[in-house]
Amino acid sequence: MSADIAFEDDDTPADRRRRKVRDAIIDAAESIFTSEGEEGISMRRLAEAIDYSPAAIYKYFASKDDLFTAIREMFFERLLARIHEAMEEGGETAPLCARCMRAYIETGMEEPNHYMMAFSPSTTSKPHVHEEKEVAFEAEAMLVKMIEQGQQEGVFRKVDAHVASKSVWASLHGLTMLIVCIDDFPHAMPGSEHIDREAVIDLHADMIMRGLMN
C-alpha cells in the first residue's frame, strides 16, 4: 500500500524531496500498521524503518495523531476507489447497488486494522470518520444517487433517499465490524461452525436490498 507521489509542475526540488520523505514515512507506517495495528507504530520505529531520526519525522508529522490522520485518509480513498470500480461495471441499479455493498464489506475485510481505526474510538480520541468528511460525503452522495435512480426506475420504494442511505450504511458497517472484530466470524461463534461467511454476506446484502425495494 504505497502512497502516491503526485508532483505539481511548479514544485521545487526541495518540495519534491519533502514529499518523497513524507510518502516514505506513510509507507513505513502503513506497513507496520497493516501487520500490527496502531500499537505497533512509534516515531522511533518509523525513523529506524526509513533511516531517519525521530526528530526528522516530527518535521513532517507533529504527532502520531497527525500520522494516523494521513493513514485514515488513504484508507478512505481506497474504499471510495473500490466503490467507484464496482460502479464502473454498470448494469441495472439493484445489482449495481448490491455490488457496491459487497465492495464496501470486502475492503473492510482486506484492511481490518484500517477499518477499525477509521470508525472506532480509542482511549485518546473519538471516532475519526468526521475528519475525512469530504470522502464520507462523496460516498454517501453516490449511494443517495443510486437509491434515487432506483426510485425513478420504480425498483426502490419511495422513501427519503438520505434516510435510506444512512440505514444502508449502518447495516453494512455493522456486519463489517463483526467480521473485522471477531476472528473467523461467524465460524468462531458456538453453533455456527457450519455457516459460510460468504452466505452471510450475500443474505445480508439481499435483506438490505429487499428493504429498499417495492
C-alpha positions in Angstrom: 0.0 0.0 0.0 2.1 2.8 -1.3 1.4 6.5 -1.0 1.0 8.0 -4.4 3.5 10.7 -5.3 2.0 13.4 -7.5 4.3 16.3 -8.3 3.0 19.7 -9.4 4.7 21.3 -12.4 5.9 24.2 -10.2 7.3 22.1 -7.4 10.8 22.9 -6.5 13.4 20.1 -5.9 13.1 20.8 -2.2 9.3 20.3 -2.4 9.8 17.0 -4.2 12.3 15.8 -1.6 10.0 16.7 1.3 7.1 14.9 -0.4 9.2 11.8 -1.0 10.2 11.7 2.6 6.6 12.2 3.8 5.4 9.4 1.5 8.2 7.2 2.7 7.1 7.8 6.3 3.5 7.0 5.4 4.5 3.8 3.5 6.5 2.6 6.5 3.6 3.4 8.9 1.2 1.6 6.6 3.3 -1.5 6.5 3.7 -1.6 10.3 0.0 -0.8 10.9 -1.3 -3.4 8.5 0.5 -6.2 10.4 0.5 -4.9 14.0 -2.2 -2.3 14.3 -2.0 1.1 15.9 0.0 -0.1 18.9 2.9 -1.2 16.7 3.7 2.3 15.5 6.1 4.6 17.3 8.0 7.6 15.8 11.3 5.9 16.8 10.4 2.7 15.0 9.3 4.6 11.9 12.6 6.5 12.0 14.5 3.2 12.0 12.4 1.9 9.1 13.3 4.8 6.8 16.8 5.5 8.3 15.8 8.9 9.7 15.9 10.4 13.1 12.7 10.7 15.1 13.2 14.5 15.2 13.2 14.5 11.4 9.9 12.7 11.3 8.4 15.3 13.6 9.1 17.9 10.9 6.5 16.1 8.7 4.0 14.9 11.3 3.7 16.9 14.5 2.3 13.9 16.4 1.1 10.3 15.9 -2.4 11.6 15.6 -1.3 13.6 12.5 0.2 10.5 11.0 -2.8 8.4 11.8 -5.0 11.0 10.1 -2.9 10.6 6.9 -3.3 6.8 7.1 -7.1 7.1 7.6 -7.4 9.5 4.6 -5.6 7.0 2.4 -7.8 4.1 3.6 -11.0 6.1 2.8 -9.6 7.0 -0.6 -9.0 3.3 -1.3 -12.5 2.5 0.0 -14.0 5.1 -2.3 -11.9 3.8 -5.2 -13.3 0.3 -4.7 -16.8 1.6 -4.8 -16.1 3.5 -8.0 -14.7 0.3 -9.6 -17.9 -1.5 -8.7 -20.0 1.3 -10.2 -18.0 1.3 -13.4 -19.1 -2.2 -14.2 -22.6 -0.7 -14.8 -25.7 -2.7 -15.1 -29.2 -2.4 -13.6 -29.5 -0.3 -10.4 -30.4 -3.1 -7.9 -27.5 -5.4 -8.7 -25.2 -2.4 -9.0 -26.1 -1.3 -5.5 -25.6 -4.8 -4.2 -22.2 -5.0 -5.8 -21.1 -1.7 -4.2 -22.3 -3.0 -0.8 -20.0 -6.1 -1.3 -17.1 -3.9 -2.3 -17.5 -1.9 0.9 -17.5 -5.1 3.1 -14.6 -6.6 1.2 -12.5 -3.5 1.7 -13.0 -3.8 5.4 -12.2 -7.5 5.4 -9.0 -6.9 3.5 -7.8 -4.0 5.7 -9.3 -4.8 9.1 -6.9 -2.7 11.2 -7.6 0.3 9.0 -11.3 -0.2 9.2 -11.3 -0.4 12.9 -9.0 2.7 13.2 -11.3 4.7 10.9 -14.5 4.0 12.8 -13.7 3.0 16.3 -12.8 5.3 19.3 -9.5 4.8 21.0 -8.5 5.7 24.6 -7.2 9.1 23.4 -9.5 10.1 20.6 -13.1 10.0 19.3 -14.2 8.1 16.2 -12.5 9.6 13.2 -15.0 9.5 10.4 -15.8 13.2 10.5 -12.1 14.1 9.9 -12.5 12.6 6.5 -15.9 14.0 6.0 -15.3 15.1 2.3 -14.7 11.4 1.3 -17.6 10.3 3.5 -19.9 12.8 1.9 -18.8 11.7 -1.5 -19.5 8.1 -0.7 -22.9 8.9 0.7 -23.7 11.1 -2.3 -23.0 8.1 -4.6 -25.3 5.9 -2.5 -28.1 8.5 -2.5 -27.8 8.9 -6.2 -28.1 5.1 -6.7 -31.2 5.0 -4.4 -32.8 7.9 -6.2 -32.1 6.2 -9.6 -33.8 3.0 -8.3 -36.8 5.0 -7.2 -37.1 6.7 -10.6 -37.0 3.2 -12.2 -39.7 2.0 -9.9 -37.4 -0.6 -8.4 -36.9 1.0 -5.0 -39.8 2.3 -2.8 -40.4 6.0 -2.3 -38.6 6.9 0.9 -36.2 9.8 1.8 -33.1 8.7 -0.1 -30.9 10.3 2.5 -32.6 8.4 5.3 -32.3 5.2 3.3 -28.6 5.8 2.7 -27.9 6.2 6.4 -29.8 2.9 7.1 -27.9 1.1 4.4 -24.5 2.3 5.7 -25.4 1.4 9.3 -26.3 -2.1 8.2 -23.1 -2.6 6.1 -21.0 -1.1 8.9 -22.5 -3.5 11.5 -21.6 -6.6 9.5 -18.2 -5.3 8.6 -17.3 -4.6 12.2 -18.4 -8.1 13.2 -16.1 -9.6 10.6 -13.1 -7.4 11.4 -13.5 -7.6 15.2 -14.3 -11.3 15.7 -11.7 -13.6 14.5 -13.0 -16.1 12.0 -16.6 -14.8 12.1 -19.1 -16.5 12.0 -17.3 -19.9 12.4 -15.8 -18.9 15.8 -19.3 -18.5 17.4 -20.7 -21.5 19.2 -23.1 -23.4 17.0 -22.1 -21.5 13.8 -19.2 -23.7 12.7 -21.1 -24.8 9.7 -22.1 -21.3 8.5 -20.3 -19.9 5.4 -19.2 -16.3 5.7 -20.0 -15.6 2.1 -23.5 -16.9 2.6 -23.9 -14.4 5.5 -22.7 -11.5 3.4 -25.0 -12.5 0.5 -28.0 -12.8 2.7 -27.2 -9.5 4.5 -27.0 -7.6 1.2 -30.2 -9.3 0.0 -32.0 -8.2 3.2 -30.8 -4.7 2.7 -32.0 -4.7 -0.9 -35.4 -6.1 0.0 -35.8 -3.3 2.5 -35.3 -0.8 -0.4 -37.4 -2.5 -3.0 -41.1 -2.1 -3.7 
